[in-house]
Amino acid sequence: MAEKIVDCVGLYCPVPIAQAAQAIQEVEEGERITVLADDPGVENDFPSWCKVTGHKLVSLEETEEGYRIVIERRKGG
């Protein structure tokens, strides 16, 4: 399966979380989405969102363009 990319560059809270929430519903359990964002708030927002929803935060890394967040869909999330 092709990687699902959610491009949120230039968008600010709560839009990246809202778009990730929609995108995670479009993949099967165990599959991943990658969120690209440049809002520094994602460093706090995504770990919290994953904890609340039960999805797995695979990685959150800062890049030259902003942030790259990889989330794996978990059952019930």
PDB file of N, CA, C, O and CB in Angstrom:
ATOM      1  N   MET A   1       0.830  -1.185   0.000  1.00  0.00           N
ATOM      2  CA  MET A   1       0.000   0.000   0.000  1.00  0.00           C
ATOM      3  C   MET A   1       0.872   1.245   0.000  1.00  0.00           C
ATOM      4  O   MET A   1       1.913   1.280   0.657  1.00  0.00           O
ATOM      5  CB  MET A   1      -0.943   0.000   1.205  1.00  0.00           C
ATOM      6  N   ALA A   2       0.451   2.258  -0.730  1.00  0.00           N
ATOM      7  CA  ALA A   2       1.189   3.515  -0.778  1.00  0.00           C
ATOM      8  C   ALA A   2       1.020   4.255   0.546  1.00  0.00           C
ATOM      9  O   ALA A   2      -0.026   4.187   1.192  1.00  0.00           O
ATOM     10  CB  ALA A   2       0.709   4.392  -1.962  1.00  0.00           C
ATOM     11  N   GLU A   3       2.057   4.947   0.920  1.00  0.00           N
ATOM     12  CA  GLU A   3       2.017   5.724   2.158  1.00  0.00           C
ATOM     13  C   GLU A   3       1.008   6.866   2.012  1.00  0.00           C
ATOM     14  O   GLU A   3       0.987   7.552   0.990  1.00  0.00           O
ATOM     15  CB  GLU A   3       3.431   6.280   2.509  1.00  0.00           C
ATOM     16  N   LYS A   4       0.183   7.065   3.021  1.00  0.00           N
ATOM     17  CA  LYS A   4      -0.798   8.153   3.003  1.00  0.00           C
ATOM     18  C   LYS A   4      -0.150   9.382   3.626  1.00  0.00           C
ATOM     19  O   LYS A   4       0.232   9.362   4.796  1.00  0.00           O
ATOM     20  CB  LYS A   4      -2.114   7.757   3.768  1.00  0.00           C
ATOM     21  N   ILE A   5      -0.027  10.447   2.847  1.00  0.00           N
ATOM     22  CA  ILE A   5       0.583  11.697   3.291  1.00  0.00           C
ATOM     23  C   ILE A   5      -0.509  12.717   3.555  1.00  0.00           C
ATOM     24  O   ILE A   5      -1.411  12.904   2.738  1.00  0.00           O
ATOM     25  CB  ILE A   5       1.592  12.232   2.244  1.00  0.00           C
ATOM     26  N   VAL A   6      -0.420  13.374   4.699  1.00  0.00           N
ATOM     27  CA  VAL A   6      -1.346  14.450   5.055  1.00  0.00           C
ATOM     28  C   VAL A   6      -0.506  15.726   5.127  1.00  0.00           C
ATOM     29  O   VAL A   6       0.255  15.919   6.075  1.00  0.00           O
ATOM     30  CB  VAL A   6      -2.107  14.158   6.434  1.00  0.00           C
ATOM     31  N   ASP A   7      -0.647  16.591   4.127  1.00  0.00           N
ATOM     32  CA  ASP A   7       0.164  17.810   4.055  1.00  0.00           C
ATOM     33  C   ASP A   7      -0.546  18.941   4.780  1.00  0.00           C
ATOM     34  O   ASP A   7      -1.553  19.467   4.307  1.00  0.00           O
ATOM     35  CB  ASP A   7       0.445  18.204   2.584  1.00  0.00           C
ATOM     36  N   CYS A   8      -0.009  19.305   5.928  1.00  0.00           N
ATOM     37  CA  CYS A   8      -0.591  20.382   6.749  1.00  0.00           C
ATOM     38  C   CYS A   8       0.357  21.566   6.869  1.00  0.00           C
ATOM     39  O   CYS A   8       0.215  22.391   7.772  1.00  0.00           O
ATOM     40  CB  CYS A   8      -0.942  19.859   8.147  1.00  0.00           C
ATOM     41  N   VAL A   9       1.326  21.652   5.957  1.00  0.00           N
ATOM     42  CA  VAL A   9       2.260  22.774   5.992  1.00  0.00           C
ATOM     43  C   VAL A   9       1.484  24.064   5.767  1.00  0.00           C
ATOM     44  O   VAL A   9       0.690  24.169   4.833  1.00  0.00           O
ATOM     45  CB  VAL A   9       3.384  22.608   4.924  1.00  0.00           C
ATOM     46  N   GLY A  10       1.721  25.039   6.630  1.00  0.00           N
ATOM     47  CA  GLY A  10       1.027  26.318   6.543  1.00  0.00           C
ATOM     48  C   GLY A  10      -0.280  26.357   7.313  1.00  0.00           C
ATOM     49  O   GLY A  10      -0.944  27.392   7.357  1.00  0.00           O
ATOM     50  N   LEU A  11      -0.660  25.229   7.926  1.00  0.00           N
ATOM     51  CA  LEU A  11      -1.905  25.161   8.687  1.00  0.00           C
ATOM     52  C   LEU A  11      -1.574  25.076  10.183  1.00  0.00           C
ATOM     53  O   LEU A  11      -0.559  24.505  10.582  1.00  0.00           O
ATOM     54  CB  LEU A  11      -2.768  23.935   8.236  1.00  0.00           C
ATOM     55  N   TYR A  12      -2.442  25.649  10.978  1.00  0.00           N
ATOM     56  CA  TYR A  12      -2.169  25.713  12.412  1.00  0.00           C
ATOM     57  C   TYR A  12      -3.296  25.080  13.213  1.00  0.00           C
ATOM     58  O   TYR A  12      -4.405  24.881  12.717  1.00  0.00           O
ATOM     59  CB  TYR A  12      -1.964  27.161  12.852  1.00  0.00           C
ATOM     60  N   CYS A  13      -2.981  24.768  14.474  1.00  0.00           N
ATOM     61  CA  CYS A  13      -3.903  24.109  15.382  1.00  0.00           C
ATOM     62  C   CYS A  13      -5.291  24.758  15.306  1.00  0.00           C
ATOM     63  O   CYS A  13      -5.409  25.983  15.346  1.00  0.00           O
ATOM     64  CB  CYS A  13      -3.362  24.160  16.822  1.00  0.00           C
ATOM     65  N   PRO A  14      -6.319  23.950  15.198  1.00  0.00           N
ATOM     66  CA  PRO A  14      -6.379  22.490  15.339  1.00  0.00           C
ATOM     67  C   PRO A  14      -6.417  21.746  14.007  1.00  0.00           C
ATOM     68  O   PRO A  14      -6.722  20.554  13.984  1.00  0.00           O
ATOM     69  CB  PRO A  14      -7.587  22.113  16.146  1.00  0.00           C
ATOM     70  N   VAL A  15      -6.115  22.422  12.898  1.00  0.00           N
ATOM     71  CA  VAL A  15      -6.285  21.812  11.573  1.00  0.00           C
ATOM     72  C   VAL A  15      -5.428  20.558  11.368  1.00  0.00           C
ATOM     73  O   VAL A  15      -5.957  19.563  10.871  1.00  0.00           O
ATOM     74  CB  VAL A  15      -5.950  22.826  10.502  1.00  0.00           C
ATOM     75  N   PRO A  16      -4.131  20.545  11.721  1.00  0.00           N
ATOM     76  CA  PRO A  16      -3.359  19.308  11.510  1.00  0.00           C
ATOM     77  C   PRO A  16      -3.951  18.098  12.232  1.00  0.00           C
ATOM     78  O   PRO A  16      -3.983  17.000  11.675  1.00  0.00           O
ATOM     79  CB  PRO A  16      -1.931  19.511  11.971  1.00  0.00           C
ATOM     80  N   ILE A  17      -4.418  18.289  13.462  1.00  0.00           N
ATOM     81  CA  ILE A  17      -5.038  17.175  14.195  1.00  0.00           C
ATOM     82  C   ILE A  17      -6.333  16.752  13.519  1.00  0.00           C
ATOM     83  O   ILE A  17      -6.593  15.557  13.376  1.00  0.00           O
ATOM     84  CB  ILE A  17      -5.310  17.569  15.665  1.00  0.00           C
ATOM     85  N   ALA A  18      -7.143  17.710  13.103  1.00  0.00           N
ATOM     86  CA  ALA A  18      -8.421  17.392  12.447  1.00  0.00           C
ATOM     87  C   ALA A  18      -8.184  16.626  11.151  1.00  0.00           C
ATOM     88  O   ALA A  18      -8.890  15.659  10.865  1.00  0.00           O
ATOM     89  CB  ALA A  18      -9.221  18.680  12.160  1.00  0.00           C
ATOM     90  N   GLN A  19      -7.202  17.046  10.371  1.00  0.00           N
ATOM     91  CA  GLN A  19      -6.923  16.349   9.113  1.00  0.00           C
ATOM     92  C   GLN A  19      -6.334  14.967   9.367  1.00  0.00           C
ATOM     93  O   GLN A  19      -6.635  14.022   8.637  1.00  0.00           O
ATOM     94  CB  GLN A  19      -5.967  17.174   8.248  1.00  0.00           C
ATOM     95  N   ALA A  20      -5.503  14.840  10.388  1.00  0.00           N
ATOM     96  CA  ALA A  20      -4.957  13.516  10.737  1.00  0.00           C
ATOM     97  C   ALA A  20      -6.072  12.589  11.203  1.00  0.00           C
ATOM     98  O   ALA A  20      -6.086  11.407  10.858  1.00  0.00           O
ATOM     99  CB  ALA A  20      -3.872  13.640  11.839  1.00  0.00           C
ATOM    100  N   ALA A  21      -7.002  13.119  11.982  1.00  0.00           N
ATOM    101  CA  ALA A  21      -8.119  12.305  12.476  1.00  0.00           C
ATOM    102  C   ALA A  21      -8.952  11.766  11.321  1.00  0.00           C
ATOM    103  O   ALA A  21      -9.407  10.622  11.358  1.00  0.00           O
ATOM    104  CB  ALA A  21      -9.005  13.124  13.425  1.00  0.00           C
ATOM    105  N   GLN A  22      -9.151  12.586  10.302  1.00  0.00           N
ATOM    106  CA  GLN A  22      -9.903  12.137   9.126  1.00  0.00           C
ATOM    107  C   GLN A  22      -9.092  11.097   8.350  1.00  0.00           C
ATOM    108  O   GLN A  22      -9.627  10.065   7.946  1.00  0.00           O
ATOM    109  CB  GLN A  22     -10.259  13.339   8.210  1.00  0.00           C
ATOM    110  N   ALA A  23      -7.819  11.367   8.146  1.00  0.00           N
ATOM    111  CA  ALA A  23      -6.974  10.475   7.342  1.00  0.00           C
ATOM    112  C   ALA A  23      -6.787   9.111   7.997  1.00  0.00           C
ATOM    113  O   ALA A  23      -6.735   8.096   7.302  1.00  0.00           O
ATOM    114  CB  ALA A  23      -5.615  11.117   7.107  1.00  0.00           C
ATOM    115  N   ILE A  24      -6.687   9.074   9.322  1.00  0.00           N
ATOM    116  CA  ILE A  24      -6.452   7.792  10.011  1.00  0.00           C
ATOM    117  C   ILE A  24      -7.655   6.869   9.831  1.00  0.00           C
ATOM    118  O   ILE A  24      -7.511   5.647   9.874  1.00  0.00           O
ATOM    119  CB  ILE A  24      -6.172   8.019  11.525  1.00  0.00           C
ATOM    120  N   GLN A  25      -8.824   7.440   9.633  1.00  0.00           N
ATOM    121  CA  GLN A  25     -10.026   6.630   9.406  1.00  0.00           C
ATOM    122  C   GLN A  25     -10.057   6.028   8.001  1.00  0.00           C
ATOM    123  O   GLN A  25     -10.837   5.116   7.728  1.00  0.00           O
ATOM    124  CB  GLN A  25     -11.275   7.474   9.630  1.00  0.00           C
ATOM    125  N   GLU A  26      -9.208   6.540   7.117  1.00  0.00           N
ATOM    126  CA  GLU A  26      -9.172   6.075   5.728  1.00  0.00           C
ATOM    127  C   GLU A  26      -8.164   4.953   5.500  1.00  0.00           C
ATOM    128  O   GLU A  26      -8.039   4.442   4.387  1.00  0.00           O
ATOM    129  CB  GLU A  26      -8.849   7.228   4.811  1.00  0.00           C
ATOM    130  N   VAL A  27      -7.439   4.566   6.564  1.00  0.00           N
ATOM    131  CA  VAL A  27      -6.496   3.454   6.444  1.00  0.00           C
ATOM    132  C   VAL A  27      -6.937   2.324   7.366  1.00  0.00           C
ATOM    133  O   VAL A  27      -7.728   2.524   8.288  1.00  0.00           O
ATOM    134  CB  VAL A  27      -5.044   3.910   6.784  1.00  0.00           C
ATOM    135  N   GLU A  28      -6.412   1.142   7.100  1.00  0.00           N
ATOM    136  CA  GLU A  28      -6.767  -0.029   7.898  1.00  0.00           C
ATOM    137  C   GLU A  28      -5.926  -0.084   9.172  1.00  0.00           C
ATOM    138  O   GLU A  28      -4.866   0.536   9.255  1.00  0.00           O
ATOM    139  CB  GLU A  28      -6.580  -1.318   7.078  1.00  0.00           C
ATOM    140  N   GLU A  29      -6.409  -0.829  10.155  1.00  0.00           N
ATOM    141  CA  GLU A  29      -5.652  -1.041  11.385  1.00  0.00           C
ATOM    142  C   GLU A  29      -4.269  -1.577  11.040  1.00  0.00           C
ATOM    143  O   GLU A  29      -4.134  -2.486  10.221  1.00  0.00           O
ATOM    144  CB  GLU A  29      -6.397  -2.015  12.335  1.00  0.00           C
ATOM    145  N   GLY A  30      -3.246  -1.012  11.665  1.00  0.00           N
ATOM    146  CA  GLY A  30      -1.865  -1.423  11.406  1.00  0.00           C
ATOM    147  C   GLY A  30      -1.185  -0.620  10.314  1.00  0.00           C
ATOM    148  O   GLY A  30       0.039  -0.661  10.195  1.00  0.00           O
ATOM    149  N   GLU A  31      -1.953   0.111   9.512  1.00  0.00           N
ATOM    150  CA  GLU A  31      -1.371   0.958   8.480  1.00  0.00           C
ATOM    151  C   GLU A  31      -1.029   2.316   9.075  1.00  0.00           C
ATOM    152  O   GLU A  31      -1.475   2.670  10.167  1.00  0.00           O
ATOM    153  CB  GLU A  31      -2.335   1.112   7.280  1.00  0.00           C
ATOM    154  N   ARG A  32      -0.230   3.063   8.333  1.00  0.00           N
ATOM    155  CA  ARG A  32       0.290   4.330   8.855  1.00  0.00           C
ATOM    156  C   ARG A  32      -0.061   5.509   7.960  1.00  0.00           C
ATOM    157  O   ARG A  32      -0.272   5.377   6.755  1.00  0.00           O
ATOM    158  CB  ARG A  32       1.795   4.246   9.020  1.00  0.00           C
ATOM    159  N   ILE A  33      -0.112   6.664   8.605  1.00  0.00           N
ATOM    160  CA  ILE A  33      -0.202   7.928   7.872  1.00  0.00           C
ATOM    161  C   ILE A  33       1.017   8.758   8.269  1.00  0.00           C
ATOM    162  O   ILE A  33       1.583   8.589   9.349  1.00  0.00           O
ATOM    163  CB  ILE A  33      -1.558   8.697   8.183  1.00  0.00           C
ATOM    164  N   THR A  34       1.402   9.652   7.373  1.00  0.00           N
ATOM    165  CA  THR A  34       2.487  10.586   7.655  1.00  0.00           C
ATOM    166  C   THR A  34       1.935  11.987   7.537  1.00  0.00           C
ATOM    167  O   THR A  34       1.356  12.354   6.515  1.00  0.00           O
ATOM    168  CB  THR A  34       3.697  10.376   6.693  1.00  0.00           C
ATOM    169  N   VAL A  35       2.116  12.769   8.586  1.00  0.00           N
ATOM    170  CA  VAL A  35       1.646  14.153   8.603  1.00  0.00           C
ATOM    171  C   VAL A  35       2.859  15.064   8.461  1.00  0.00           C
ATOM    172  O   VAL A  35       3.841  14.934   9.192  1.00  0.00           O
ATOM    173  CB  VAL A  35       0.847  14.474   9.918  1.00  0.00           C
ATOM    174  N   LEU A  36       2.775  15.983   7.513  1.00  0.00           N
ATOM    175  CA  LEU A  36       3.807  17.002   7.331  1.00  0.00           C
ATOM    176  C   LEU A  36       3.229  18.314   7.838  1.00  0.00           C
ATOM    177  O   LEU A  36       2.145  18.717   7.415  1.00  0.00           O
ATOM    178  CB  LEU A  36       4.265  17.114   5.823  1.00  0.00           C
ATOM    179  N   ALA A  37       3.935  18.982   8.733  1.00  0.00           N
ATOM    180  CA  ALA A  37       3.415  20.213   9.315  1.00  0.00           C
ATOM    181  C   ALA A  37       4.570  21.138   9.685  1.00  0.00           C
ATOM    182  O   ALA A  37       5.709  20.700   9.848  1.00  0.00           O
ATOM    183  CB  ALA A  37       2.544  19.907  10.556  1.00  0.00           C
ATOM    184  N   ASP A  38       4.257  22.422   9.814  1.00  0.00           N
ATOM    185  CA  ASP A  38       5.281  23.373  10.253  1.00  0.00           C
ATOM    186  C   ASP A  38       4.832  24.173  11.478  1.00  0.00           C
ATOM    187  O   ASP A  38       5.485  25.145  11.857  1.00  0.00           O
ATOM    188  CB  ASP A  38       5.631  24.327   9.113  1.00  0.00           C
ATOM    189  N   ASP A  39       3.737  23.774  12.086  1.00  0.00           N
ATOM    190  CA  ASP A  39       3.252  24.402  13.316  1.00  0.00           C
ATOM    191  C   ASP A  39       3.996  23.771  14.493  1.00  0.00           C
ATOM    192  O   ASP A  39       3.862  22.569  14.719  1.00  0.00           O
ATOM    193  CB  ASP A  39       1.692  24.234  13.473  1.00  0.00           C
ATOM    194  N   PRO A  40       4.784  24.557  15.257  1.00  0.00           N
ATOM    195  CA  PRO A  40       5.520  23.974  16.383  1.00  0.00           C
ATOM    196  C   PRO A  40       4.617  23.321  17.430  1.00  0.00           C
ATOM    197  O   PRO A  40       5.088  22.512  18.230  1.00  0.00           O
ATOM    198  CB  PRO A  40       6.354  25.037  17.043  1.00  0.00           C
ATOM    199  N   GLY A  41       3.343  23.659  17.435  1.00  0.00           N
ATOM    200  CA  GLY A  41       2.401  23.060  18.375  1.00  0.00           C
ATOM    201  C   GLY A  41       2.231  21.564  18.192  1.00  0.00           C
ATOM    202  O   GLY A  41       1.776  20.879  19.108  1.00  0.00           O
ATOM    203  N   VAL A  42       2.592  21.039  17.015  1.00  0.00           N
ATOM    204  CA  VAL A  42       2.416  19.601  16.785  1.00  0.00           C
ATOM    205  C   VAL A  42       3.284  18.762  17.713  1.00  0.00           C
ATOM    206  O   VAL A  42       2.973  17.598  17.966  1.00  0.00           O
ATOM    207  CB  VAL A  42       2.737  19.260  15.340  1.00  0.00           C
ATOM    208  N   GLU A  43       4.369  19.340  18.223  1.00  0.00           N
ATOM    209  CA  GLU A  43       5.244  18.590  19.137  1.00  0.00           C
ATOM    210  C   GLU A  43       4.498  18.160  20.391  1.00  0.00           C
ATOM    211  O   GLU A  43       4.799  17.110  20.959  1.00  0.00           O
ATOM    212  CB  GLU A  43       6.464  19.433  19.524  1.00  0.00           C
ATOM    213  N   ASN A  44       3.545  18.943  20.823  1.00  0.00           N
ATOM    214  CA  ASN A  44       2.726  18.595  21.978  1.00  0.00           C
ATOM    215  C   ASN A  44       1.404  17.964  21.562  1.00  0.00           C
ATOM    216  O   ASN A  44       0.918  17.034  22.207  1.00  0.00           O
ATOM    217  CB  ASN A  44       2.466  19.826  22.826  1.00  0.00           C
ATOM    218  N   ASP A  45       0.824  18.480  20.475  1.00  0.00           N
ATOM    219  CA  ASP A  45      -0.518  18.055  20.070  1.00  0.00           C
ATOM    220  C   ASP A  45      -0.589  16.586  19.671  1.00  0.00           C
ATOM    221  O   ASP A  45      -1.492  15.875  20.111  1.00  0.00           O
ATOM    222  CB  ASP A  45      -0.994  18.904  18.925  1.00  0.00           C
ATOM    223  N   PHE A  46       0.340  16.122  18.850  1.00  0.00           N
ATOM    224  CA  PHE A  46       0.232  14.761  18.336  1.00  0.00           C
ATOM    225  C   PHE A  46       0.489  13.684  19.384  1.00  0.00           C
ATOM    226  O   PHE A  46      -0.238  12.691  19.402  1.00  0.00           O
ATOM    227  CB  PHE A  46       1.186  14.582  17.206  1.00  0.00           C
ATOM    228  N   PRO A  47       1.492  13.830  20.264  1.00  0.00           N
ATOM    229  CA  PRO A  47       1.622  12.817  21.321  1.00  0.00           C
ATOM    230  C   PRO A  47       0.362  12.741  22.190  1.00  0.00           C
ATOM    231  O   PRO A  47      -0.078  11.651  22.555  1.00  0.00           O
ATOM    232  CB  PRO A  47       2.843  13.124  22.201  1.00  0.00           C
ATOM    233  N   SER A  48      -0.210  13.891  22.516  1.00  0.00           N
ATOM    234  CA  SER A  48      -1.433  13.901  23.335  1.00  0.00           C
ATOM    235  C   SER A  48      -2.594  13.268  22.597  1.00  0.00           C
ATOM    236  O   SER A  48      -3.345  12.479  23.171  1.00  0.00           O
ATOM    237  CB  SER A  48      -1.799  15.329  23.740  1.00  0.00           C
ATOM    238  N   TRP A  49      -2.748  13.610  21.320  1.00  0.00           N
ATOM    239  CA  TRP A  49      -3.849  13.066  20.514  1.00  0.00           C
ATOM    240  C   TRP A  49      -3.735  11.552  20.399  1.00  0.00           C
ATOM    241  O   TRP A  49      -4.733  10.840  20.514  1.00  0.00           O
ATOM    242  CB  TRP A  49      -3.861  13.703  19.111  1.00  0.00           C
ATOM    243  N   CYS A  50      -2.521  11.061  20.172  1.00  0.00           N
ATOM    244  CA  CYS A  50      -2.328   9.609  20.061  1.00  0.00           C
ATOM    245  C   CYS A  50      -2.647   8.915  21.381  1.00  0.00           C
ATOM    246  O   CYS A  50      -3.242   7.837  21.387  1.00  0.00           O
ATOM    247  CB  CYS A  50      -0.884   9.288  19.631  1.00  0.00           C
ATOM    248  N   LYS A  51      -2.261   9.516  22.485  1.00  0.00           N
ATOM    249  CA  LYS A  51      -2.547   8.925  23.787  1.00  0.00           C
ATOM    250  C   LYS A  51      -4.055   8.825  24.015  1.00  0.00           C
ATOM    251  O   LYS A  51      -4.547   7.810  24.508  1.00  0.00           O
ATOM    252  CB  LYS A  51      -1.891   9.748  24.906  1.00  0.00           C
ATOM    253  N   VAL A  52      -4.782   9.876  23.657  1.00  0.00           N
ATOM    254  CA  VAL A  52      -6.231   9.915  23.855  1.00  0.00           C
ATOM    255  C   VAL A  52      -6.952   8.956  22.909  1.00  0.00           C
ATOM    256  O   VAL A  52      -7.910   8.296  23.312  1.00  0.00           O
ATOM    257  CB  VAL A  52      -6.754  11.338  23.654  1.00  0.00           C
ATOM    258  N   THR A  53      -6.502   8.873  21.657  1.00  0.00           N
ATOM    259  CA  THR A  53      -7.204   8.073  20.661  1.00  0.00           C
ATOM    260  C   THR A  53      -6.763   6.615  20.635  1.00  0.00           C
ATOM    261  O   THR A  53      -7.482   5.759  20.121  1.00  0.00           O
ATOM    262  CB  THR A  53      -7.007   8.673  19.306  1.00  0.00           C
ATOM    263  N   GLY A  54      -5.586   6.327  21.187  1.00  0.00           N
ATOM    264  CA  GLY A  54      -5.089   4.960  21.189  1.00  0.00           C
ATOM    265  C   GLY A  54      -4.263   4.594  19.977  1.00  0.00           C
ATOM    266  O   GLY A  54      -3.811   3.455  19.863  1.00  0.00           O
ATOM    267  N   HIS A  55      -4.051   5.544  19.057  1.00  0.00           N
ATOM    268  CA  HIS A  55      -3.183   5.275  17.912  1.00  0.00           C
ATOM    269  C   HIS A  55      -1.725   5.359  18.357  1.00  0.00           C
ATOM    270  O   HIS A  55      -1.418   5.994  19.366  1.00  0.00           O
ATOM    271  CB  HIS A  55      -3.464   6.276  16.749  1.00  0.00           C
ATOM    272  N   LYS A  56      -0.833   4.723  17.611  1.00  0.00           N
ATOM    273  CA  LYS A  56       0.583   4.691  17.983  1.00  0.00           C
ATOM    274  C   LYS A  56       1.346   5.802  17.277  1.00  0.00           C
ATOM    275  O   LYS A  56       1.317   5.912  16.051  1.00  0.00           O
ATOM    276  CB  LYS A  56       1.202   3.324  17.644  1.00  0.00           C
ATOM    277  N   LEU A  57       2.028   6.623  18.065  1.00  0.00           N
ATOM    278  CA  LEU A  57       2.923   7.635  17.504  1.00  0.00           C
ATOM    279  C   LEU A  57       4.237   6.928  17.195  1.00  0.00           C
ATOM    280  O   LEU A  57       5.023   6.636  18.097  1.00  0.00           O
ATOM    281  CB  LEU A  57       3.135   8.860  18.496  1.00  0.00           C
ATOM    282  N   VAL A  58       4.465   6.656  15.921  1.00  0.00           N
ATOM    283  CA  VAL A  58       5.655   5.916  15.509  1.00  0.00           C
ATOM    284  C   VAL A  58       6.880   6.822  15.572  1.00  0.00           C
ATOM    285  O   VAL A  58       7.931   6.424  16.075  1.00  0.00           O
ATOM    286  CB  VAL A  58       5.478   5.343  14.085  1.00  0.00           C
ATOM    287  N   SER A  59       6.738   8.044  15.056  1.00  0.00           N
ATOM    288  CA  SER A  59       7.849   8.994  15.110  1.00  0.00           C
ATOM    289  C   SER A  59       7.335  10.415  14.950  1.00  0.00           C
ATOM    290  O   SER A  59       6.301  10.664  14.330  1.00  0.00           O
ATOM    291  CB  SER A  59       8.890   8.678  14.022  1.00  0.00           C
ATOM    292  N   LEU A  60       8.086  11.333  15.527  1.00  0.00           N
ATOM    293  CA  LEU A  60       7.833  12.760  15.367  1.00  0.00           C
ATOM    294  C   LEU A  60       9.207  13.395  15.286  1.00  0.00           C
ATOM    295  O   LEU A  60       9.930  13.487  16.278  1.00  0.00           O
ATOM    296  CB  LEU A  60       6.954  13.368  16.556  1.00  0.00           C
ATOM    297  N   GLU A  61       9.550  13.830  14.083  1.00  0.00           N
ATOM    298  CA  GLU A  61      10.887  14.386  13.904  1.00  0.00           C
ATOM    299  C   GLU A  61      10.826  15.767  13.278  1.00  0.00           C
ATOM    300  O   GLU A  61       9.963  16.060  12.450  1.00  0.00           O
ATOM    301  CB  GLU A  61      11.738  13.461  13.045  1.00  0.00           C
ATOM    302  N   GLU A  62      11.760  16.605  13.691  1.00  0.00           N
ATOM    303  CA  GLU A  62      11.868  17.937  13.111  1.00  0.00           C
ATOM    304  C   GLU A  62      12.736  17.832  11.867  1.00  0.00           C
ATOM    305  O   GLU A  62      13.796  17.206  11.883  1.00  0.00           O
ATOM    306  CB  GLU A  62      12.461  18.964  14.135  1.00  0.00           C
ATOM    307  N   THR A  63      12.269  18.457  10.784  1.00  0.00           N
ATOM    308  CA  THR A  63      13.006  18.458   9.527  1.00  0.00           C
ATOM    309  C   THR A  63      13.292  19.908   9.142  1.00  0.00           C
ATOM    310  O   THR A  63      12.866  20.834   9.833  1.00  0.00           O
ATOM    311  CB  THR A  63      12.209  17.719   8.399  1.00  0.00           C
ATOM    312  N   GLU A  64      14.005  20.099   8.050  1.00  0.00           N
ATOM    313  CA  GLU A  64      14.271  21.463   7.574  1.00  0.00           C
ATOM    314  C   GLU A  64      12.974  22.176   7.200  1.00  0.00           C
ATOM    315  O   GLU A  64      12.882  23.399   7.308  1.00  0.00           O
ATOM    316  CB  GLU A  64      15.223  21.434   6.366  1.00  0.00           C
ATOM    317  N   GLU A  65      11.979  21.419   6.762  1.00  0.00           N
ATOM    318  CA  GLU A  65      10.710  22.005   6.327  1.00  0.00           C
ATOM    319  C   GLU A  65       9.709  22.158   7.472  1.00  0.00           C
ATOM    320  O   GLU A  65       8.716  22.871   7.327  1.00  0.00           O
ATOM    321  CB  GLU A  65      10.102  21.154   5.233  1.00  0.00           C
ATOM    322  N   GLY A  66       9.952  21.507   8.595  1.00  0.00           N
ATOM    323  CA  GLY A  66       9.005  21.557   9.702  1.00  0.00           C
ATOM    324  C   GLY A  66       9.049  20.262  10.490  1.00  0.00           C
ATOM    325  O   GLY A  66      10.055  19.944  11.123  1.00  0.00           O
ATOM    326  N   TYR A  67       7.955  19.518  10.448  1.00  0.00           N
ATOM    327  CA  TYR A  67       7.846  18.272  11.212  1.00  0.00           C
ATOM    328  C   TYR A  67       7.284  17.166  10.335  1.00  0.00           C
ATOM    329  O   TYR A  67       6.485  17.403   9.428  1.00  0.00           O
ATOM    330  CB  TYR A  67       6.957  18.468  12.458  1.00  0.00           C
ATOM    331  N   ARG A  68       7.727  15.950  10.632  1.00  0.00           N
ATOM    332  CA  ARG A  68       7.221  14.746   9.967  1.00  0.00           C
ATOM    333  C   ARG A  68       6.753  13.815  11.080  1.00  0.00           C
ATOM    334  O   ARG A  68       7.546  13.361  11.904  1.00  0.00           O
ATOM    335  CB  ARG A  68       8.328  14.056   9.041  1.00  0.00           C
ATOM    336  N   ILE A  69       5.448  13.539  11.088  1.00  0.00           N
ATOM    337  CA  ILE A  69       4.848  12.728  12.139  1.00  0.00           C
ATOM    338  C   ILE A  69       4.274  11.460  11.508  1.00  0.00           C
ATOM    339  O   ILE A  69       3.488  11.538  10.564  1.00  0.00           O
ATOM    340  CB  ILE A  69       3.741  13.526  12.906  1.00  0.00           C
ATOM    341  N   VAL A  70       4.660  10.307  12.019  1.00  0.00           N
ATOM    342  CA  VAL A  70       4.157   9.040  11.502  1.00  0.00           C
ATOM    343  C   VAL A  70       3.294   8.408  12.594  1.00  0.00           C
ATOM    344  O   VAL A  70       3.728   8.233  13.733  1.00  0.00           O
ATOM    345  CB  VAL A  70       5.335   8.081  11.071  1.00  0.00           C
ATOM    346  N   ILE A  71       2.054   8.070  12.212  1.00  0.00           N
ATOM    347  CA  ILE A  71       1.079   7.514  13.152  1.00  0.00           C
ATOM    348  C   ILE A  71       0.539   6.211  12.595  1.00  0.00           C
ATOM    349  O   ILE A  71       0.190   6.125  11.417  1.00  0.00           O
ATOM    350  CB  ILE A  71      -0.079   8.516  13.421  1.00  0.00           C
ATOM    351  N   GLU A  72       0.474   5.200  13.444  1.00  0.00           N
ATOM    352  CA  GLU A  72      -0.079   3.905  13.055  1.00  0.00           C
ATOM    353  C   GLU A  72      -1.473   3.762  13.643  1.00  0.00           C
ATOM    354  O   GLU A  72      -1.693   4.001  14.830  1.00  0.00           O
ATOM    355  CB  GLU A  72       0.835   2.743  13.522  1.00  0.00           C
ATOM    356  N   ARG A  73      -2.417   3.365  12.780  1.00  0.00           N
ATOM    357  CA  ARG A  73      -3.777   3.186  13.251  1.00  0.00           C
ATOM    358  C   ARG A  73      -3.863   1.942  14.133  1.00  0.00           C
ATOM    359  O   ARG A  73      -3.354   0.876  13.786  1.00  0.00           O
ATOM    360  CB  ARG A  73      -4.753   3.083  12.066  1.00  0.00           C
ATOM    361  N   ARG A  74      -4.510   2.103  15.262  1.00  0.00           N
ATOM    362  CA  ARG A  74      -4.710   1.005  16.184  1.00  0.00           C
ATOM    363  C   ARG A  74      -6.201   0.715  16.309  1.00  0.00           C
ATOM    364  O   ARG A  74      -7.040   1.576  16.046  1.00  0.00           O
ATOM    365  CB  ARG A  74      -4.092   1.323  17.559  1.00  0.00           C
ATOM    366  N   LYS A  75      -6.505  -0.484  16.707  1.00  0.00           N
ATOM    367  CA  LYS A  75      -7.897  -0.920  16.854  1.00  0.00           C
ATOM    368  C   LYS A  75      -8.633  -0.006  17.827  1.00  0.00           C
ATOM    369  O   LYS A  75      -8.109   0.360  18.879  1.00  0.00           O
ATOM    370  CB  LYS A  75      -7.965  -2.389  17.339  1.00  0.00           C
ATOM    371  N   GLY A  76      -9.837   0.347  17.459  1.00  0.00           N
ATOM    372  CA  GLY A  76     -10.676   1.157  18.329  1.00  0.00           C
ATOM    373  C   GLY A  76     -10.388   2.629  18.274  1.00  0.00           C
ATOM    374  O   GLY A  76     -11.134   3.431  18.837  1.00  0.00           O
ATOM    375  N   GLY A  77      -9.291   3.010  17.589  1.00  0.00           N
ATOM    376  CA  GLY A  77      -8.926   4.414  17.535  1.00  0.00           C
ATOM    377  C   GLY A  77      -9.712   5.187  16.537  1.00  0.00           C
ATOM    378  O   GLY A  77      -9.505   6.391  16.386  1.00  0.00           O
TER     379      GLY A  77
END
